[in-house]
Amino acid sequence: MSIEVKVPQLPESVSDATLVAWHKRPGDPVSRDENLVDLETDKVVLEVPAPAAGVLKEIKVDNGATVTSGQLLAVIEEGEAVATAPAGEVAAATDSGTAGASGAPAAAVATAPPVRSGPAAAESQVGGGPPAEGATKLSPSVRRLLEEHDLDPAQIPGSGRGGRILKSDVLAFLNRPVQPEAVPEDQPIAVAPAADRSEHRVPMSRLRARIAERMVEAQRNAAMLTTFNEVDLSEVIALRARHKEAFEKTHGVRLGFMSFFVRASIEALRRFPVVNASVEGNEIVYHDYYDIGIAVSSERGLLVPVVRDADRLGFADIEKAIDAFARKAREGTIAMEDLTGGTFTITNGGIFGSMLSTPILNPPQSGILGMHRIQSRPVVVDGEIAARPMMYLALTYDHRIIDGREAVQFLVTVKEALEDPGRLLLQV
């Protein structure tokens, strides 16, 4: 019995997706719920599981194609795989354009022996050779890089969770310095001809293209202005040092800085609700809730998952939510609903060493808070110079609805709450 594999129902705001990579080839055995193919939308990568166990009979759509909800992707024949092709004959690969929709004879597809079996084996085919430890789950962007440069994943050390290879690991491997061979002092050095100054082009991923589109949209549609301040984090650091062990033991999550900034931002948003608002046409929409977007980096690009009703959450719940989002972003499992909405955003360039920046608004939001690196600097305290852990803060805001006075006072409120974190508990 033939079973059709179709594109799942895409979210309402997503019209289509790009087929990134097949994990199986025609003739391969498949298990029920095994991931067959990755589809990339503007924000997330969706996995399409096998609806039944059997043999992948035919692939209808090649890699790189644009697909829509309900479109036929492949056909599975229920039952055991039967390998009848002569030894050494290899099933046609979809990404070479010779199978499925490309017009390969059905008999050739049906009789070719399975090339690989199971998701781990499927991904180990990239670059040839056995998979390295932690490399049996590769993201689409990593697979593309490995294929483009004909790399063996077994040669690349992974820095991800469980030794998983990340895009940054592949780029670091490609850019590693090459040690020149030693040349005897009395031997003349031959001057080699100029190296080939080649270039290569790769299409933007849908996520990167969407980020570019939204950044240009923000620059075009909003009157963005940035105001700055600095905050002394001595009290926050001392508070964390006193309670971090008990906090982690009690709640099972580390007490980070972000929960302090979320709570401080909410207090400032309560005082200046226009910073939590958005513009729709000629109307200002005031939001009576606080859905805080937290920018997290992933190998696919910057994602902004949203902590819903953050004003109702304690420090532990905020830290747990952020930790879960960061893990899902690294693993590529973040869902579309995690990324939609949001009334205000916080981004932390300090984790990459940034001292100062002007963040760009996340449309249709009207405010974004930029955190930066904590740096010990000399400041005047009670008439004396002292070294304090200081951070520059940046608030980019939409000047169409937010005046400079409100923006500056908003940032001062954040500063005061962080320099006296007891305010966050007393809400004063």
Helices and strands as residue ranges (DSSP letters): E 2-6, E 17-22, E 29-30, E 35-40, E 45-49, E 54-59, E 66-67, E 72-78, G 94-96, G 100-102, H 106-111, H 118-124, H 140-149, G 153-155, G 161-163, H 167-174, H 206-221, E 224-232, H 234-251, H 258-271, G 273-276, E 278-280, E 283-285, E 292-294, E 296-298, E 301-303, E 306-307, G 310-312, H 315-331, H 336-339, E 344-348, G 349-352, E 367-371, E 375-381, E 384-398, H 404-419, H 422-426
